[in-house]
């Protein structure tokens, strides 16, 4: 019997109108639609920043998918994907990046394997 990997499921959702200040640590996949002020950290987790979300602080995750606003440095172990109307003000460090047309990115990108 062949085992297949389970699809990533969202383990936490921060809804619109909600704000968290401090450090957010998680496993698996988290989707943000609210606001985070502080650090977001996950050694092997995936972060989805929705269109209504705003993050002011440092992000350290495996995969970051961004459609909202980020002001701060982003470190990704695997990749960063940015889709409109995404807006990033800060530096990105990751081995692979995808930035779609219509995104605003003000910062530097360092690609390390």
Secondary structure, 3 states (H helix, E strand, C coil): CCCCCCCCCEEEEECCCCEEEEEEECCCEEEECCEEEEEEECCCCEEEECCCCEEECCEEEEEEEECCEEECCEEEEEEEEECCCCEEECCEECCCEEECCCCEEECCEECCC
